Amino acid sequence: MKKNPIHMLALALMLSGGVSSVAFAQRPQQQQQAQKPQDPVIEKIIKMANENSQLEKLGHELMDGIGPRLVGTPQMKQAADWAVNKYKGWGIDARVQNYGEWRGWERGVTHIDMVHPRVKSIEGMQLAWSPSTPSKGVTAEVITMPEFADSLAFKRWLPSVKGKMVMVSMNQPSGRPEYNWKEFATPESFEKMKKVRDEQNAAWGKRIAATGKNARTLPVALEQAGAAGIVMSNWSQGFGVNKIFSAYTKKIPTVDIALEDYGMLYRLAENGSKPKIKVVAESKHSKKPVPTFNTIAEIKGTEKPDEYVILSAHFDSWDGGTGATDNGTGTILMMEVMRILKQVYPNPKRTILVGHWGSEEQGLNGSRAFVEDNPEIVKKTQAVFNQDNGTGRVANISGQGFLNSYDYMGRWLNAVPREITKDIQTSYPGFPGGGGSDHASFIPHNIPAFMLSSLSWSYGNYTWHTNRDTYDKVVFDDVRSNVILTAILAYMASEEPELVSRERSVMPVNPRTGDQMTWPEARPATRKGGLD
């Protein structure tokens, strides 16, 4: 999942009256009582989710057994095969639907050691798609980048990087997250730290800008100048967490080092100790691109089989951790919903389809491709329920700009137990998502697609795209709650007599520009990626 700045604008619009906000806790007493489950199917959903949950087993098999699911890796294909076999074992039709190809790569061992001025094993790993080192690794001095007057000064300095490991990230002034400072520091010390940090961030930004390069092009320039490797540290503002993304080099390794070790190396280099590190980065690159795909499963409808309710969660992940909360939890949530519905609602009115999308992290490519390739499904989709942003209980649901979403979503949510909906905040008609997660692929086509947005559980700092996004961060009680919610929503949407309204709300005026905003437009999927 990607963070989307438009969400902040939507919040501003909500606060300024652009959308209405409703908390279930504020509903009249008679409506609260009506939420108590009466329907036998709903009763069975709740019972099976609570008494026969498979979430822990699914999570272990996916996250511990298979691990991260970076697009283009064998693990992504292994996960798809696993999911298809699981579905078929539950009596649910499932298939892999190819839509393109991607650069093939497989992560191997990363081992980093400081070998001078003393010996110490370093915490770090190669970035996704990083070139491998020779089997015996690469040993080289670590250097920092000086301040440059301009890009000409940078070019004059470039020859000095030959044979060196070049550090390209700012050395953080503190490895303690801000909340820790706020809790224990004196107010004066806290303010001093923030001032130093902000000044250092600004100075580092100017240092990089002076090179005439950016985060993507700087490593390439260093590689072309003969550097032995790129060393970075993408700290995620928490204890022990770094964000792990992709390398831009083609021949030399790019590694991310934990803040603590990165700072040590940086200080040693700055103070003339000439530290050296040995990097062993084993990885495999496919000679040809490999297929990219979505994993699809469906329970066929009986009365209206050509109309659909779509459950949505992306299957791929970054690979610093094991992709547990982004989006392993969304994946096992939707698998569990399908398993339960097959047991208690085996003959739905409409077809219930689940999409485990590929390459969401590179631009919602799997869901965009599905929309492009399956127009006959999309045009008759009742609703899409997407879950992506972490392990927490669903806390927010927006109407995504659909004028009458308050009506049908309100009715569907009223069927969910009160203990699940009491803290859910709804905003109607809300604001249409233009990106961020896979529901946004459907909205340009006028399909009511809803993001089931979760409580944080420190998602942004501690698990989103980090090296700590692992099984132990999953809060299974919260995921179980989301299973009940999603299964009931899918059931209610399936049973709805007719397709719900697609009418859009009138888009508000952007308070920043004064212009009327426009409905999001469809964007094409990248079908040949990772090769540039």
Secondary structure, 3 states (H helix, E strand, C coil): CCCCCHHHHHHHHHHCCCCEEEEHHHCCHHHHHHCCCCCHHHHHHHHHHHHCCCHHHHHHHHHHHHCCCCCCCHHHHHHHHHHHHHHHHCCCEEEEEEEEEECCEEEEEEEEEEEECCCEEECEEECECCCCCCCCCEEEEEECCCCCCCHHHHHHHHHHHCCCEEECCCCCCCCCCHHHHHHHCCHHHHHHHHHHHHHHHHHHHHHHHHCCCCCCHHHHHHHHCCCCEEEECCECCCCCCEECCECCCCCCCEEEECHHHHHHHHHHHHCCCCCEEEEEEEEEECCCCEEEEEEEEEECCCCEEEEEEEEEEECCCCCCCCCHHHHHHHHHHHHHHHHHHHHHCCCCCEEEEEEEECCCCCCCHHHHHHHHHCHHHHCCEEEEEECCCCCCCEEEEECCCECCHHHHHHHHHHCCCHHHHCCCEEEECCCCCCCCCHHHHCHHHCCCEEECEECCCCHHHHHCCECCCCHHHCCHHHHHHHHHHHHHHHHHHHHCCCCCCCCECCCCECCCCCCECCCCCCCCCCCEECCC
